[in-house]
Amino acid sequence: MIYLSAVGMVNALGNSADEIAANLNAGVAPGMRQRAGWLQGLPEAVLGGVEGDLPPVPGSFSAHRSRNNQLLLAALAQIRPAVDAAIARVGRDRVAVVLGTSTSGLDEGDEYVRRAQNGERSPQWQYPQQELGDPSRFLASWLALDGPAYTISTACSSSARAIISGRRLIDAGLVDVAIVGGADSLSRMPVNGFNSLESFSPTLCEPFGRNRRGITIGEAAALMVLTREPGEIALLGAGESSDAYHISAPHPQGEGAIRAITQALNEAGMTAADVGYINLHGTATPLNDRIEAQVIHDLFGDRVPCSSTKHLTGHTLGAAGITEAALSWLILTRDLPLPPQDFSRYAPDDTLPTFGLLHQSAPLKKAVILSNSFAFGGNNASLLLGRV
């Protein structure tokens, strides 16, 4: 069995596990606010940002300088003692780094282009800053590791798949420890790209709401240490699928999502009745929410409490899977009440199939959480975390 021995995280809920746990419990996200200058055609839009100063990337790592990597350093600082202890225990060549991202240093490249168009040059910018492989290369170099290091980029399931891939390395005997996670920073390209797809909401998103119109984008980073060393929380099961139905639309019957969830349950030797909470993908787009509601209805009926937390973090894209797995880890380790949908702001969609959507907080009655990530291109991942 693979255990999650340490978790560090930053997102719109806060800059540490303690702060995030407190704000998750209160349903308050300090970093979720109106921000100017990100969306063409509108002066402001609600985005989820990490507030305050982040650790700098020093000059000796200038080729890796990006806000994405600063977010990773902030998450790493929270678990550095556990990481150092793991390295000392198994050796630098037996520790892997597997991360997920969809933006990497994209905004730094965007800034360079804008300056170049104005006749300016940015001597600090280097192309590797925006390569998708850069976050994992940077973290492995920062920790002086010699094990496998790579990045997975499958849109919104990237970092969930990074967890699964890290576990696979341990199961294959290639490493003894995997540092897994992901980061995505706010970038103008995805903000405006999702807006051009008519999938972006300039106001705070309304998952499973009657008038939902699209996602609220956020930035985040989270890291976990995977190991066979026994711990409190285990990765009980995981499922992946690629239905390849459409580049940006889910399968009409949710076939890929169903396969991922079913695989995770089967791997854990569990049934729907064993799950205590489902962290939904819940993007607040009209089509995605409807199909996910149907999938949960078909597999779980209305018996399992579930909700989306994207109104608190924003949709953190490549970091969404690890962010929501980290929130699930907090609920399990700190006995937090389950976070409800904030239907005080908007009306629920009563045309959706019935499922266990939380209208108010509730206790976790079974210490098993399913976290779903259903991404563009039919890239689906489901994680089962549990207290052991």
N, C-alpha and C positions, 0 to 999 in steps of 0.2 A: 504494500500500500504506500502511496505517496502522500506526504504531509506538507501542509503550508505552515512553515515554522515562523515566518516573520513577514509583515506587510507594512509598507510605507506608501503614503499617498498624499497628493495635493489636487484640489479641484475647487469648484466654485463654493463648495460647502466649507472649505477651510484649508489650512496649511499643515495639519498634522492629524494623526488618527484620533487624538483626544478631541480636537476642535471639530473634526468632521462628525464624530460620533454624537457630540452634543448638539450640533446643528441638524443632523439627520433626525435625532429624537424630537427636536423642536419644530422641524419642518421649515427651517430658515436657511437661505443660501446667500451669504453676504456678497459673493462674487457674481450673482445673477442680477444684472442691471442694464440700463440703457447705456450704450456706448456709441460715440460719434466717429465717423470717418471710415467705417468698415463696409457699408453697403451703398453701392451706386444708386442714385435716385432717391435716397431717403437720408435725412440728416442723422438719424439715430436708429438703432435696432437693439433689442435685448440680446445680450450674449453672456455666456458664463465664463468669467475669467478668474485666474488665480491672483488674488490681491497681495500687495506687499512686495518686498524685494526678494529676489531669487539668488542663489549662489552663482557667482560669476564663473565663466569658463576661462581659465587663465591663458595667458599668451602662449604658453608651451603647447596648448591644445587649440590654437587659433583655427586650424582647419576644421574643427568640430564646433565652432562657436555658433550657437543658435539658441533660441528660447526653448525649443524642444529639449535640448540637452540640459539646459538650466532646470527645467521641470524635473528631469530625471535625477539630477543631483540633489534636488530638494527632497525627492522621495527616498533616494538612497541614504541620505543623512539620517533618516529616521530608523533605518535598519542596519546601519554600518557595523555596529558591534556583532550582530548575528552573521553578517556577511563575512567579516574578518575571521570570526570563529570557525565558520564553515571552510574557508580557504585554508586556515591553519590545520584543520582536521584532515582534509582529503587531498590537499595540494592544488596548486594553481592550474595544473593541466587536467584536473578532474572536475572543474567547475565550468558550466556553460552559461552563456548569456543569450537568451532568445526573447526578442522584443517585437512588438507590433506598432506600426505607425501608418498613417496615410498622408501626413504632411511633411514630416521631418523638418528640415530648415527651409520650407517653401517660402515662408514670408520674408526671410532674409534675401532669397533670390528675387522675390517680387520687389523688394525695396531697392535692390541693386539695379533692376531694370528701370524703375521709375527715375532713379538718379541719373542713369545713363541717358535716358530720353531727354533729360534736362541739361545734358552736357557735363554732368558730374561723374566722378569715379569714386568707388568705395574700395580703398585698398584692403579693407578687412575682409571682404567677401571672397570666398573660394568655392568652387563648384561642389566639392564634397560635402559642404555644409547642408545641401538640400538633397543629397542622395538618400534613398530609402534605407540603405544599409548603414548609414552613418550612426544612428543611435546605438546600435549594438556594438559597432566597432569602437565608438567612443567609450562606452561603459566598460568594455573588456580592456581597453587600453588604460583607462582611469584606474582600474583595479589590478592592472598588470597580470591579467589572466591569460592562460595558454590553451584553454579548452575551446570547443566550438562556440562561435559567435555569429549570429545571423538575425536578420529581420524578416518578419512575415508581414505582407501588406495585402490583405483581402478585405479592404474597406472596413466596415464597422465590426467585423468579427476578427480583425487582425490580432489583437492582444488576447482574446479568448483562445484563438488557435495557437498563440505563443505558449500559453499554459500547457495545452495538449502536447505541443511539440517538445517542450522541455521535459514533460513526463516521459515521452517516448524515448528521449535520449537516455534517461535514467534506466528505464525498463530494458533498453538495448545493451546496457552495461558500458556505454561510451563515457558516461560521467557519473559522479555520485551526487552532485548538487547542481541545480539549475536556478539561475536568477532569471525570472521571467516577468514580463510586464509589458508596458508600452507607454507612449506619450504622444500627444498631439497638441500643438499650440494653435491659438487663433491665427487664422490666415485669411486674407481677403479673397483669395481664389476660391476656396470651398464655400465661403459665405455667399459670394456672388454666383458661384456655380449652382449651388442648391436653389438660390433664388431664381435663376434662369430656368431651372427644372420645375418651378412652381411648387417646390417642396420645402420652402423656408418660411418661417413666420417671424416677422419683425417684432412681434410681441411675444410674451412668454408662452411657450407651447402648452397645449391642452390635450394630453394623452387620453384617448378614448372619450373625448368630448364631442358634443353634438355638432359644434362648429369648428372643429379642429382644422387647421390649414397647413401645418408643416412643422418642421423641426426648429428648435432653438439650439444653436451650436455653442459648445463649450470647449474649454481646454482642460487638460488633466494629465497627470502621470501617476502611475502606481507600479510598485515592484513587489514581488513575492519571492521567497526562498523555498524552492521545492527540494525535498530530501526524503530518504527512507527513515531517517531518525524519527521515532515516534513523537507525535505532538497532539495538540488538542483538536485540530481541524484537519480533515483529510479530503483529498480529491477522490470522492467515492466512485465517480463515473464521468465519462465525457463522450460526446457524440459530435460528429462532423458530417456535413453533406455539401454537395455542390449540385444544385438542381439545374443550373445554367438555363433557366427558363427565359430570362430577359435580363438585359444589362442593368436596369434600374427598377424593375417591378418584380414582386414576389410571385411565386407560382399561385395560380388562382385557388387551388385547394390546399396550399401550404405543404405540398408533398415533401420538400426538402426540410422544412422545419420539423415536420412530424418524424422524419427519419432521424434527425439529430437528437431530438428529445428521446425517442424510443431507444436509440443506441445507448444513450447515457443511462437510462433506467435499466436496460438489460445488462449493461456492463457492471452496474452496481448490484445486480440481483434484486432490484426493487420494482415496485409497481407504483402507479399514481397515488395510491392510498398512503404510501410511505413519505410523501413530500409534504413539508410543513409550510413552504412559502415558495412562490415563483416570482423572481425578479424579471419582469417582462421586458422585451426589447422596446416596445411602446414608444415609437418615435413621434406620434401625433400627426402622421400623415394620414389622409383619409383611407387609402388602400391598405397600407401596412397594418394599421390598427385593426381594421375589419378582418383581415385574413388571420392575424395572430389571435384575435378573439375567437375565431372559428376553430383554430387549431387547439387552443386551450379548452374550449368547450368540448371538442370531440375526444380529447385525451383525458381530461380531468373533470369534466362537468363543471359544477359550481362548488365543488367540495374543498378546493385548495385555495387559500388566500393568495392574492397576487396583486402586484401594482408595478407601475413604471416609476423610476426615480429621475427621469430625464428633466422634469421641471425643476429639480434641485441641482443638477450638475450640468445641464445642457447635454446635447448629444455630442459626446467627446470623440466621435468618429473612430479612428484607429485605437484609441485608448478606452473605448466604451466597454469592451469585454472585461478588461482587467479592473477598470473602475468599479463596475457593478459586482464583480466577484469580490473586490475588496470591501464594498459596502455589505455584501452578504457575510463576509468574514467578520466584520464588526458586529453585525446582528447576532451571529453565533457566539462570538467570544465575550460579548458584553451584555448579553440578554436584553438587547434593545427591543422595544415594541416594533412591530412591522409598520413601515411607512405607508400611509394611505394615499390615494389620489386626492388632489386638492380641489374637490368639487365645490368648495366655497367660492371659487373664482369663476366657475363655468358649469354648465349643465352637462351631465353624462349623456352619451349617445344611447338612447333606449331602443334603437333599432339593431344593436349588436347582439349576437348570440349570448345567452346567459353564461357567465363564468364568475369565478370568485373574486371579482374586483373589489378591493378594499375601499370603502367610503369613510372609514375611520380607523385609527390605529387599533391593533389587536396584538395579543401576545403570540409568540412563536410556540406552538404546541408540540411540534415534532422538529427535532434538530437536524433537518435536512432541507437544503435550499437549492432550487434549480435556477440557474441564471442563463438567460437566452440572449444570443446575438445573431440576428438575421440580416445579412448585409446585401449590398448591391451584387449583382451577378449570381445570386443564389448561393452565396458563401455563408453557410449556417454553422453555428457552433452552440452546443449546450453543455453546461458544466453542472455537476452535482457536488456540492460541498456539504460536509456534515461533521457534527461533533462526535468524536469517538472516545 
